[in-house]
Amino acid sequence: MDIVNQKWSDDYFSREREKVLAMWPTGKEVNLDEAVEYHKSLPGSLNAALKVQEAKAEGVSYFLASSGTDTIEGHKELLLYLKNEAGVHIVTTYIDSLTRNCRFKDAEQGLKKARETGKAALNGFPIVLHGIKGSREIIEAAALPVLILGPTPDVRLTCEIGLAGGHSGYSGGPLIAFWNYTKDIPVEKIIYNFQYLNRLMGYYEENGIPLLYCVSGAMPSISPPSIMIAPEIIEVLIAAEQGTKHIQLNNWVQGNISQDVAYILTLKKLALEYLDKFGYRDVETTTLSVCPTGRFPVDQAQTFGLIAHFTITGILGGVQVISTRTIDEALQIPTKEGITESFKCVKAAAGMLQPQALDILDSKAVKSETYMMEKEVKAILDKVIEMGDGDLVIGTKKAVKAGVLDQPYATTQYVKGKVMGVKDARGAARFFDCGYLPFDKEIFDYHKDKIAQREKKTGKKVDYGTVIKDMTAISTGSILPGE
């Protein structure tokens, strides 16, 4: 599939929409002019893009809870519980996995079972099945900004219905979907589907409706931040070309405070730098931080400690939105009670730290991390741009094939999978193997030296066994495994 990073024409977008809206009967309900007017009828307090701008203006961090269940009544009850009991500022409609993979008939059977038994049968809200009316019922009941959430290679019909139904943004992106949620779909096909979504969001923006697009880049797996930042900035630039104006940058913090704060700062700085470089000067960016993926402790007492730690990192980095994993997800699908207890912990940690306005941004450790991080990200992005002769989409396709864009433990078969991370003596993520990343000697030597410092401290060789132990260390409530 040959695609380029160029804004779609209105005619082309209109023709593509006809195909997408025909994927399921509820697609016929969508009328963009009517949807714009519906959004205009809603109070600004229900708009996620405006909400995060409010947090930015006030210099505070708001809280976002992610969850979803299959029936309208169940989802309404869930979101209202999180609003009233957890006290969050933004919620999500998490989409079930069948709908995310466009298996609408299978999702229909699950929804039927849920309605018959009164018990959840899907792992999220099948927004396509409920249609615009069901979506609006959720928005009006929640009385909070609601985002659509669910990384997937094809979110087009889901977002057509969800956005027309009053949701004010989407969280996910083409590269996180490619790395972490597909097996055999080429990256260019997924980018194409997201160009559609971004053009749709651009249409709303052009008609006075701000929508929040939360890019994600890649999930961490002891990942040096540069290989998460680079794909996230690519997602930003693809979205900006199609007219998306309000973009939230997702920071997957991993535990080492200096590196995590540097990650937040570097992503924000370089996203703005590359937006300016390509001429997208009217895009508003905000930041979000969230706990890392991977195993969490079964012991909930330990998990409370981790949630507080990652909250503190977000506050120190000055993010506008903090999300969190929950105290019970190591054991089960998180319950509304578990989510609420988790956010009570988040709020307590934030309430203690935020008024103090501590500033570690100019610390020696953060500056050192930021310097190398910027160097690595620019090396990757500039090579991608070069490979595409200035076109980021063409370059991305070639870079994935060459391993210039790479991820450890990706689910897709189209990735080199040569890069691998390990932790240093202080628990920061370093490159155990740089694969085919376009790095110079300074970068290679930096990571070798950091790993050597751990070997000297422990008296043990860092090898693949170390990598495996590092991956599960957080599940024991520690940044490093017992040596």
FIBA-554074 format. One line per field, with one value per residue (C-alpha): residue number from 0; residue in three letters; x, y, z negated. Coordinates in Angstrom, 3 decimals, decimal comma. Example, Ala and Ser with C-alpha at 12.3 -4.5 7.8 and 13.67 -1.06 7.14 Angstrom:
FIBA-554074
lolo	(0_1)
dovo	(ALA_SER)
x	(12,300_13,670)
y	(-4,500_-1,060)
z	(-7,800_-7,140)
This chain:
FIBA-554074
lolo	(0_1_2_3_4_5_6_7_8_9_10_11_12_13_14_15_16_17_18_19_20_21_22_23_24_25_26_27_28_29_30_31_32_33_34_35_36_37_38_39_40_41_42_43_44_45_46_47_48_49_50_51_52_53_54_55_56_57_58_59_60_61_62_63_64_65_66_67_68_69_70_71_72_73_74_75_76_77_78_79_80_81_82_83_84_85_86_87_88_89_90_91_92_93_94_95_96_97_98_99_100_101_102_103_104_105_106_107_108_109_110_111_112_113_114_115_116_117_118_119_120_121_122_123_124_125_126_127_128_129_130_131_132_133_134_135_136_137_138_139_140_141_142_143_144_145_146_147_148_149_150_151_152_153_154_155_156_157_158_159_160_161_162_163_164_165_166_167_168_169_170_171_172_173_174_175_176_177_178_179_180_181_182_183_184_185_186_187_188_189_190_191_192_193_194_195_196_197_198_199_200_201_202_203_204_205_206_207_208_209_210_211_212_213_214_215_216_217_218_219_220_221_222_223_224_225_226_227_228_229_230_231_232_233_234_235_236_237_238_239_240_241_242_243_244_245_246_247_248_249_250_251_252_253_254_255_256_257_258_259_260_261_262_263_264_265_266_267_268_269_270_271_272_273_274_275_276_277_278_279_280_281_282_283_284_285_286_287_288_289_290_291_292_293_294_295_296_297_298_299_300_301_302_303_304_305_306_307_308_309_310_311_312_313_314_315_316_317_318_319_320_321_322_323_324_325_326_327_328_329_330_331_332_333_334_335_336_337_338_339_340_341_342_343_344_345_346_347_348_349_350_351_352_353_354_355_356_357_358_359_360_361_362_363_364_365_366_367_368_369_370_371_372_373_374_375_376_377_378_379_380_381_382_383_384_385_386_387_388_389_390_391_392_393_394_395_396_397_398_399_400_401_402_403_404_405_406_407_408_409_410_411_412_413_414_415_416_417_418_419_420_421_422_423_424_425_426_427_428_429_430_431_432_433_434_435_436_437_438_439_440_441_442_443_444_445_446_447_448_449_450_451_452_453_454_455_456_457_458_459_460_461_462_463_464_465_466_467_468_469_470_471_472_473_474_475_476_477_478_479_480_481_482)
dovo	(MET_ASP_ILE_VAL_ASN_GLN_LYS_TRP_SER_ASP_ASP_TYR_PHE_SER_ARG_GLU_ARG_GLU_LYS_VAL_LEU_ALA_MET_TRP_PRO_THR_GLY_LYS_GLU_VAL_ASN_LEU_ASP_GLU_ALA_VAL_GLU_TYR_HIS_LYS_SER_LEU_PRO_GLY_SER_LEU_ASN_ALA_ALA_LEU_LYS_VAL_GLN_GLU_ALA_LYS_ALA_GLU_GLY_VAL_SER_TYR_PHE_LEU_ALA_SER_SER_GLY_THR_ASP_THR_ILE_GLU_GLY_HIS_LYS_GLU_LEU_LEU_LEU_TYR_LEU_LYS_ASN_GLU_ALA_GLY_VAL_HIS_ILE_VAL_THR_THR_TYR_ILE_ASP_SER_LEU_THR_ARG_ASN_CYS_ARG_PHE_LYS_ASP_ALA_GLU_GLN_GLY_LEU_LYS_LYS_ALA_ARG_GLU_THR_GLY_LYS_ALA_ALA_LEU_ASN_GLY_PHE_PRO_ILE_VAL_LEU_HIS_GLY_ILE_LYS_GLY_SER_ARG_GLU_ILE_ILE_GLU_ALA_ALA_ALA_LEU_PRO_VAL_LEU_ILE_LEU_GLY_PRO_THR_PRO_ASP_VAL_ARG_LEU_THR_CYS_GLU_ILE_GLY_LEU_ALA_GLY_GLY_HIS_SER_GLY_TYR_SER_GLY_GLY_PRO_LEU_ILE_ALA_PHE_TRP_ASN_TYR_THR_LYS_ASP_ILE_PRO_VAL_GLU_LYS_ILE_ILE_TYR_ASN_PHE_GLN_TYR_LEU_ASN_ARG_LEU_MET_GLY_TYR_TYR_GLU_GLU_ASN_GLY_ILE_PRO_LEU_LEU_TYR_CYS_VAL_SER_GLY_ALA_MET_PRO_SER_ILE_SER_PRO_PRO_SER_ILE_MET_ILE_ALA_PRO_GLU_ILE_ILE_GLU_VAL_LEU_ILE_ALA_ALA_GLU_GLN_GLY_THR_LYS_HIS_ILE_GLN_LEU_ASN_ASN_TRP_VAL_GLN_GLY_ASN_ILE_SER_GLN_ASP_VAL_ALA_TYR_ILE_LEU_THR_LEU_LYS_LYS_LEU_ALA_LEU_GLU_TYR_LEU_ASP_LYS_PHE_GLY_TYR_ARG_ASP_VAL_GLU_THR_THR_THR_LEU_SER_VAL_CYS_PRO_THR_GLY_ARG_PHE_PRO_VAL_ASP_GLN_ALA_GLN_THR_PHE_GLY_LEU_ILE_ALA_HIS_PHE_THR_ILE_THR_GLY_ILE_LEU_GLY_GLY_VAL_GLN_VAL_ILE_SER_THR_ARG_THR_ILE_ASP_GLU_ALA_LEU_GLN_ILE_PRO_THR_LYS_GLU_GLY_ILE_THR_GLU_SER_PHE_LYS_CYS_VAL_LYS_ALA_ALA_ALA_GLY_MET_LEU_GLN_PRO_GLN_ALA_LEU_ASP_ILE_LEU_ASP_SER_LYS_ALA_VAL_LYS_SER_GLU_THR_TYR_MET_MET_GLU_LYS_GLU_VAL_LYS_ALA_ILE_LEU_ASP_LYS_VAL_ILE_GLU_MET_GLY_ASP_GLY_ASP_LEU_VAL_ILE_GLY_THR_LYS_LYS_ALA_VAL_LYS_ALA_GLY_VAL_LEU_ASP_GLN_PRO_TYR_ALA_THR_THR_GLN_TYR_VAL_LYS_GLY_LYS_VAL_MET_GLY_VAL_LYS_ASP_ALA_ARG_GLY_ALA_ALA_ARG_PHE_PHE_ASP_CYS_GLY_TYR_LEU_PRO_PHE_ASP_LYS_GLU_ILE_PHE_ASP_TYR_HIS_LYS_ASP_LYS_ILE_ALA_GLN_ARG_GLU_LYS_LYS_THR_GLY_LYS_LYS_VAL_ASP_TYR_GLY_THR_VAL_ILE_LYS_ASP_MET_THR_ALA_ILE_SER_THR_GLY_SER_ILE_LEU_PRO_GLY_GLU)
x	(0,000_1,467_0,508_2,105_1,866_-0,514_-3,840_-6,783_-9,017_-12,651_-13,778_-11,447_-12,418_-16,105_-15,688_-13,814_-16,489_-19,144_-17,241_-16,588_-20,139_-21,414_-19,485_-22,417_-26,023_-25,439_-23,035_-26,077_-26,927_-23,870_-24,448_-21,432_-23,329_-25,815_-22,959_-21,196_-24,375_-24,801_-21,298_-22,039_-25,095_-22,990_-21,359_-17,618_-17,124_-17,816_-15,052_-11,781_-9,635_-10,885_-10,538_-6,852_-6,187_-7,776_-5,342_-2,445_-3,551_-3,940_-0,688_-2,340_-2,727_-6,163_-7,015_-8,220_-9,814_-9,986_-12,742_-15,731_-18,405_-20,823_-24,362_-25,529_-26,881_-23,775_-21,442_-23,433_-23,342_-19,588_-18,742_-21,011_-19,386_-15,924_-17,089_-18,720_-16,483_-13,086_-13,421_-11,731_-11,893_-12,002_-13,291_-13,179_-15,379_-13,061_-13,985_-14,269_-11,713_-14,231_-15,424_-11,835_-11,122_-14,307_-15,879_-19,241_-21,344_-19,359_-19,690_-23,437_-23,632_-21,696_-23,959_-27,019_-25,627_-24,884_-28,435_-29,905_-27,782_-27,223_-23,491_-20,721_-19,851_-17,556_-14,396_-15,578_-18,329_-19,351_-19,994_-20,754_-23,622_-25,112_-24,982_-25,164_-28,177_-26,491_-23,291_-25,100_-26,908_-23,518_-22,137_-25,155_-25,268_-21,556_-21,511_-17,734_-15,490_-15,395_-12,694_-12,852_-10,081_-8,845_-5,712_-6,582_-5,535_-8,955_-10,924_-12,640_-16,283_-15,941_-14,809_-17,354_-20,124_-18,404_-17,452_-20,865_-22,253_-20,525_-17,189_-14,594_-11,461_-9,667_-6,647_-4,439_-2,349_-1,096_2,305_1,228_-1,451_1,181_3,772_1,480_-1,958_-1,390_0,331_0,203_-1,128_1,467_2,280_1,172_-2,339_-2,687_-1,333_-3,901_-6,732_-5,459_-5,140_-8,879_-9,450_-7,211_-8,974_-12,308_-11,053_-9,720_-13,190_-14,644_-11,828_-12,510_-16,114_-15,349_-15,265_-11,946_-11,191_-8,382_-6,165_-3,993_-1,019_0,721_3,788_4,695_4,257_7,383_9,191_12,250_12,451_14,921_12,557_13,904_12,270_8,923_9,308_10,275_7,165_4,964_6,242_5,612_1,992_1,808_3,006_0,698_-2,244_-1,259_-1,091_-4,741_-5,878_-5,881_-5,226_-5,314_-2,785_-1,952_1,489_1,517_4,457_4,895_6,982_9,004_10,342_13,617_12,501_15,320_14,844_11,051_11,018_13,525_11,200_8,279_10,394_12,038_8,827_7,166_10,151_10,824_7,147_6,928_10,255_9,218_5,739_7,411_9,895_7,067_5,020_2,274_2,291_-1,354_-1,328_-1,901_-0,061_-0,614_0,959_-0,193_1,700_0,710_2,225_4,230_2,766_3,803_3,210_2,037_2,228_-0,462_0,005_-2,226_-0,240_2,796_0,683_-0,461_3,204_3,866_0,802_1,928_5,458_4,324_1,927_4,783_6,793_3,965_3,615_7,359_7,247_4,376_1,908_-1,666_-3,234_-2,366_-3,796_-2,938_-3,109_-5,145_-4,590_-6,536_-5,547_-2,880_-5,761_-8,712_-10,308_-10,260_-13,462_-14,998_-14,096_-10,481_-10,232_-11,665_-9,242_-6,385_-7,396_-7,790_-4,117_-3,284_-5,139_-3,423_0,047_-0,750_-2,339_0,812_3,284_1,564_1,263_4,977_5,924_9,222_11,579_14,019_14,008_17,451_19,052_22,268_20,680_17,687_19,898_22,158_19,202_17,635_20,814_21,224_17,509_17,288_20,329_18,854_15,381_16,750_19,027_16,009_13,566_16,024_16,930_13,238_12,700_15,801_14,622_11,320_12,990_11,147_7,895_7,401_4,947_7,141_10,099_8,242_7,434_11,075_12,421_10,330_11,627_15,215_14,980_15,568_12,173_12,073_10,545_11,360_8,782_6,399_3,421_3,765_5,769_6,877_9,300_13,006_12,741_16,488_16,462_16,377_16,510_17,960_18,214_21,304_22,439_19,753_16,904_16,934_16,292_19,365_20,043_21,227_21,100_20,717_19,831_19,888_19,153_21,108_23,226_26,766_29,640_28,783_25,358_26,641_29,380_26,958_24,724_27,653_29,081_25,765_25,448_29,081_28,399_25,691_28,025_30,677_28,185_26,707_29,768_27,602_27,528_24,454_23,029_19,706_18,790_19,184_16,776_14,136_14,520_14,312_11,032_9,300_11,020_8,129_5,792_7,813_7,457_11,018_12,658_15,429_15,324_17,192_20,725)
y	(0,000_3,353_6,298_9,635_12,166_14,522_15,950_14,199_16,215_16,659_14,585_11,713_11,747_11,763_8,699_6,821_7,684_6,024_2,746_3,046_4,008_0,987_-1,415_-1,698_-0,399_2,199_3,953_5,314_7,370_9,608_13,104_15,322_18,593_17,350_15,961_19,332_21,022_18,429_19,132_22,852_22,218_20,568_22,628_23,171_21,247_18,032_18,639_16,812_19,126_22,171_20,349_19,588_23,122_24,282_22,124_23,551_27,130_26,495_24,552_21,506_17,826_16,314_12,627_10,276_6,894_4,269_1,696_0,359_-2,314_-3,675_-2,424_1,180_0,968_-0,799_1,726_4,667_3,207_2,636_6,167_7,792_5,727_6,867_10,468_10,462_8,073_8,385_12,105_11,923_14,737_12,710_9,207_6,864_4,576_1,608_-0,338_-4,124_-6,166_-7,596_-4,152_-2,921_-5,644_-4,872_-8,208_-6,569_-9,722_-11,502_-8,459_-8,510_-12,030_-10,949_-7,956_-10,168_-12,515_-9,590_-8,304_-11,760_-12,645_-9,227_-9,998_-8,469_-10,631_-8,203_-6,522_-3,046_-0,969_-1,982_1,570_0,592_-1,627_0,996_3,695_7,442_7,390_5,022_7,036_10,278_8,642_7,837_11,361_13,083_10,735_10,955_14,776_14,609_14,682_11,183_9,844_6,802_4,400_1,233_0,826_-1,001_-1,082_0,148_2,525_4,378_3,363_3,315_6,943_8,024_6,885_7,761_11,299_11,955_10,621_13,276_11,754_14,504_12,595_9,325_7,684_5,467_5,721_3,894_2,870_1,562_-0,400_-1,732_-2,660_-4,000_-4,922_-6,617_-9,628_-9,397_-5,964_-3,760_-0,465_1,565_0,083_1,065_4,557_4,897_4,042_6,648_9,268_8,754_9,259_12,316_13,844_13,199_14,966_17,733_18,204_18,747_21,185_23,155_23,460_24,794_21,565_20,904_17,207_15,618_13,111_11,167_9,625_6,645_5,668_2,311_0,366_0,095_-3,153_-1,883_0,544_3,425_6,384_7,340_4,332_5,391_9,108_8,774_6,824_9,081_12,179_10,427_9,913_13,608_14,726_12,364_13,704_17,346_16,965_15,871_18,834_17,477_20,453_19,249_16,498_14,901_13,327_10,065_9,342_5,728_6,315_3,276_3,990_5,935_9,466_11,340_9,413_9,600_13,364_13,775_11,666_14,009_17,092_15,669_14,429_17,798_19,765_17,657_17,309_21,111_21,312_18,885_20,393_23,739_22,174_20,866_24,060_22,899_25,941_25,934_22,605_22,668_19,985_18,729_15,869_12,754_10,212_6,670_3,659_1,194_-1,957_-5,428_-7,403_-5,489_-6,912_-9,275_-7,735_-4,658_-2,949_-2,937_-1,685_1,356_2,271_1,976_4,040_6,800_6,689_7,036_9,818_11,752_11,383_12,894_15,812_16,505_16,421_18,902_16,819_17,987_14,548_11,566_8,122_4,969_1,245_-0,233_-2,155_-5,194_-5,705_-8,290_-10,512_-9,627_-7,104_-3,965_-3,323_0,082_-0,259_-1,086_1,844_4,147_3,000_3,493_7,072_7,868_6,942_9,078_12,070_11,755_11,619_14,544_16,519_16,208_17,097_19,451_22,518_22,310_23,115_21,240_21,805_19,062_19,924_21,540_18,760_17,256_13,818_15,097_17,224_14,269_12,066_14,797_15,405_11,788_11,260_14,200_12,972_9,482_10,663_13,094_10,398_8,130_10,755_12,470_9,109_8,289_11,644_11,071_7,606_9,097_11,989_14,331_12,341_10,928_8,202_6,836_7,025_5,168_2,265_1,977_2,512_-0,304_-2,671_-1,601_-1,702_2,030_2,014_-1,005_-2,328_-5,205_-7,989_-6,523_-8,619_-7,840_-10,087_-7,066_-5,717_-6,541_-6,964_-6,561_-3,805_-4,828_-2,911_-3,653_-1,582_0,144_0,305_2,885_1,205_3,413_1,716_1,307_-0,412_-3,984_-4,285_-1,268_-3,437_-1,348_2,003_4,837_5,776_7,151_6,001_8,421_6,846_3,270_3,988_5,765_2,712_0,300_2,405_2,526_-1,248_-1,697_0,379_-2,092_-5,024_-3,390_-2,694_-6,207_-8,192_-10,007_-9,992_-8,349_-10,863_-12,023_-13,547_-10,095_-8,697_-11,262_-10,530_-6,790_-7,224_-8,638_-6,583_-4,146_-7,046_-7,473_-3,803_-2,845_-1,053_-3,682_-7,412_-8,831_-9,366)
z	(0,000_1,077_-1,121_-1,925_-4,725_-2,950_-4,084_-2,489_-0,200_-1,183_1,801_1,005_-2,664_-1,724_0,491_-2,220_-4,770_-2,646_-2,893_-6,622_-7,583_-5,631_-7,884_-10,336_-10,263_-13,004_-10,660_-8,814_-11,907_-11,524_-10,134_-10,712_-10,536_-13,132_-15,246_-15,254_-16,432_-19,168_-20,458_-20,410_-22,571_-25,282_-28,053_-27,727_-30,971_-29,019_-26,471_-27,181_-25,049_-26,949_-30,277_-29,831_-28,613_-31,860_-33,820_-31,812_-32,450_-36,175_-36,511_-38,069_-37,252_-36,652_-36,976_-34,246_-34,953_-32,208_-32,224_-30,340_-30,402_-27,845_-28,517_-28,549_-32,075_-33,320_-31,708_-33,032_-36,527_-36,252_-35,082_-37,652_-40,383_-39,278_-39,139_-42,555_-44,487_-42,834_-42,122_-38,713_-36,167_-32,918_-32,192_-29,224_-27,256_-26,944_-23,809_-23,951_-22,021_-19,544_-18,486_-18,337_-15,798_-13,810_-14,785_-15,255_-14,845_-17,552_-19,803_-19,157_-20,564_-23,643_-24,210_-23,852_-26,507_-28,842_-28,497_-29,127_-32,137_-33,675_-33,834_-31,751_-28,751_-26,906_-28,183_-27,263_-25,656_-22,091_-20,942_-17,344_-18,488_-20,802_-18,136_-18,524_-20,836_-23,273_-23,171_-23,945_-26,819_-28,316_-27,801_-29,311_-32,309_-33,101_-33,147_-32,677_-29,597_-28,123_-25,807_-23,559_-24,565_-22,935_-20,789_-17,580_-13,934_-12,791_-15,008_-12,150_-12,603_-16,385_-16,351_-13,748_-16,086_-19,360_-18,352_-16,808_-20,079_-22,170_-23,119_-22,921_-22,025_-21,388_-23,021_-20,891_-17,755_-14,651_-15,951_-19,341_-17,483_-15,100_-17,712_-20,410_-19,017_-15,653_-14,200_-10,425_-9,423_-7,662_-9,343_-6,316_-6,465_-10,106_-9,445_-6,650_-9,036_-11,485_-8,762_-8,385_-12,115_-12,212_-9,190_-10,936_-14,049_-11,850_-10,386_-13,848_-14,666_-11,476_-12,568_-16,033_-18,068_-19,839_-20,240_-22,248_-20,453_-22,911_-21,101_-22,663_-20,592_-22,126_-25,327_-27,471_-28,077_-29,940_-27,051_-26,918_-26,431_-23,003_-21,340_-22,821_-22,141_-18,463_-17,364_-19,460_-17,675_-14,362_-15,475_-16,387_-12,961_-11,079_-13,078_-12,622_-8,837_-8,787_-10,885_-14,431_-16,732_-20,359_-21,047_-24,374_-24,795_-26,714_-29,022_-30,128_-33,261_-34,354_-37,821_-37,747_-38,645_-36,899_-33,658_-33,832_-34,414_-31,581_-29,403_-30,094_-29,363_-26,242_-24,661_-25,189_-23,896_-20,808_-19,879_-19,709_-17,877_-15,142_-14,867_-14,229_-11,820_-9,636_-9,916_-12,296_-14,542_-15,627_-17,497_-21,258_-23,230_-26,756_-28,701_-30,535_-32,631_-33,466_-35,228_-33,120_-31,621_-32,739_-35,907_-38,963_-42,495_-43,693_-47,139_-47,088_-49,848_-47,547_-44,654_-46,629_-47,056_-43,327_-42,409_-44,761_-43,341_-39,736_-40,691_-42,267_-39,061_-37,016_-39,428_-39,340_-35,528_-35,472_-33,462_-32,968_-33,371_-35,548_-34,949_-36,831_-36,836_-39,650_-42,849_-41,662_-38,026_-38,876_-39,988_-37,737_-35,412_-37,577_-39,505_-40,076_-43,736_-42,871_-40,478_-43,123_-45,816_-43,363_-42,607_-46,276_-46,550_-43,489_-44,931_-48,307_-46,745_-44,447_-47,271_-49,366_-46,620_-44,180_-46,480_-47,283_-43,672_-43,968_-41,049_-40,084_-36,381_-36,536_-38,539_-37,197_-36,818_-34,842_-32,578_-31,854_-30,953_-28,822_-26,839_-25,774_-25,245_-22,841_-20,949_-20,541_-19,499_-16,926_-15,498_-14,970_-13,692_-11,374_-9,843_-9,332_-7,610_-5,465_-4,437_-3,284_-1,422_-3,766_-3,919_-7,391_-6,376_-3,601_-5,951_-8,700_-6,382_-5,302_-8,821_-10,283_-7,598_-8,250_-12,060_-12,403_-14,126_-16,407_-19,634_-21,976_-22,311_-19,732_-18,677_-14,979_-12,675_-10,641_-13,236_-13,524_-17,289_-17,752_-20,372_-23,995_-27,254_-30,668_-33,836_-35,145_-38,754_-39,577_-37,713_-34,606_-31,256_-29,036_-25,716_-26,230_-22,429_-20,112_-17,121_-13,937_-15,583_-13,889_-16,893_-17,035_-19,224_-22,047_-22,469_-22,272_-24,818_-27,164_-27,477_-27,765_-30,577_-32,466_-32,256_-33,311_-36,435_-37,434_-36,822_-38,997_-41,777_-41,838_-40,798_-38,249_-34,461_-32,945_-30,489_-29,073_-32,420_-33,948_-31,352_-32,319_-36,036_-35,384_-33,513_-36,573_-39,276_-39,707_-40,487_-43,698_-44,583_-43,667_-40,750_-40,628_-41,287_-44,227_-43,018)
